[in-house]
């Protein structure tokens, strides 16, 4: 059993070291402090802060001191205790571990050579079940990042890439904890860690891309993409995010619509794109859309089509348009019924029964096809018969939309403001927006010459508008006050010599001829 040092003795040795000009001459005092790591809780608490404070002055026993600090971090003297007598000891052990974690980065304060080793220990400690310890561990890692950004990031990502299973924690527990810590660290240090050193951002982006090249979960992918897209380096180089997404999709692998993981991966990638991507547009068109009906769940199918439509809005590539239009066209026409001999029957049908059409699907697919035709009209111009049939389908479907819209509006006009807020009535309002968009898009296909210039806001999106300046309510007959956005124009000085309004200046009053001088 180790010799008991005592709290008073520890303070005595601390005083000797603190007062000494040449602290390296008092190695015995430092060794006594190291010996306290085997003592009771109060001694361990003091040792947890004393060891890092004087660490740099004793390079000959640095390894021993480093190991002693790790012993304090791993202190579990009473964690297995279940009786009340030892419960206080368990709390003391938590205090010791927290103190050791808090002061551990001080070892690297003047020498960054230990940063990676300290970061490795702290990253492993993130799997603790005690939230206060996790928070403290994250703070210590953040302080290390400022000392050696690339070195510490390398260590964190080495644990993210590992697939080690920790007993009682589940598979990839270390990876989840490390990613969570990374999110917090990047958010807090974004202004200092990467400014002005952009190479740190580039290093982080490359590390994230490497991780996304492996098999990560949907949540892990979303977290890493959020970090990647927040970097200035990625904003300046958007292809970095696209490459990471395409790497995760694994283009060479076949899309499997019957597997939830495969569908979830596509949805995560589409959601993370946040803009146009020619590569992703081509992939979804060639591999996902043809298998759309094989995907389980109407919600998943519609989500894919919505992201697909949003992505097409920024696609200005003629090559992509000419490659995607022939594939998209037959998928679109699946949801556009053939026009009957008497198109007026559409009005009768839609007035009598609920139309059984996929209006939301048509809005997404037609919007995308409209955007592709705006980039290249080669596909619709190369076969006049096909285009003629397409226009007949559009005309009939538009007639169905118009008649169904009238029914919905008539129904909603009879509802109170409170009733309109109900979910079922909100869905009807959404349906009106959808069918209005379809009607407006169809108009461009009937222009001569063809022109695809119309701009619409998709039914699930909110139009970005400038917030109007509120106008105060005024009483009837009250004169409206004039206000100025800028500094008010100073009022002109009153002209006291001015004549009353309605009378011209210097005009003499009218005098009849017989009252004028010299009149005879």
Secondary structure as UniProt FT lines:
FT   HELIX           7..19
FT   HELIX           23..25
FT   HELIX           27..35
FT   HELIX           36..38
FT   HELIX           41..53
FT   HELIX           55..57
FT   HELIX           59..61
FT   HELIX           62..73
FT   TURN            77..80
FT   HELIX           84..104
FT   HELIX           105..108
FT   HELIX           112..114
FT   HELIX           115..125
FT   TURN            126..127
FT   HELIX           131..147
FT   HELIX           149..161
FT   STRAND          165..166
FT   TURN            167..169
FT   STRAND          170..171
FT   HELIX           173..193
FT   HELIX           198..212
FT   HELIX           218..230
FT   HELIX           232..236
FT   HELIX           239..249
FT   TURN            250..252
FT   TURN            257..258
FT   HELIX           260..273
FT   HELIX           278..283
FT   HELIX           284..288
FT   HELIX           289..294
FT   HELIX           298..312
FT   TURN            313..314
FT   HELIX           318..333
FT   TURN            334..335
FT   TURN            343..344
FT   HELIX           345..352
FT   HELIX           359..375
FT   HELIX           378..381
FT   HELIX           384..413
FT   HELIX           417..420
FT   HELIX           423..444
FT   TURN            445..446
FT   TURN            459..460
FT   TURN            476..477
FT   TURN            496..497
FT   TURN            501..502
FT   TURN            505..506
FT   HELIX           513..515
FT   TURN            517..518
//
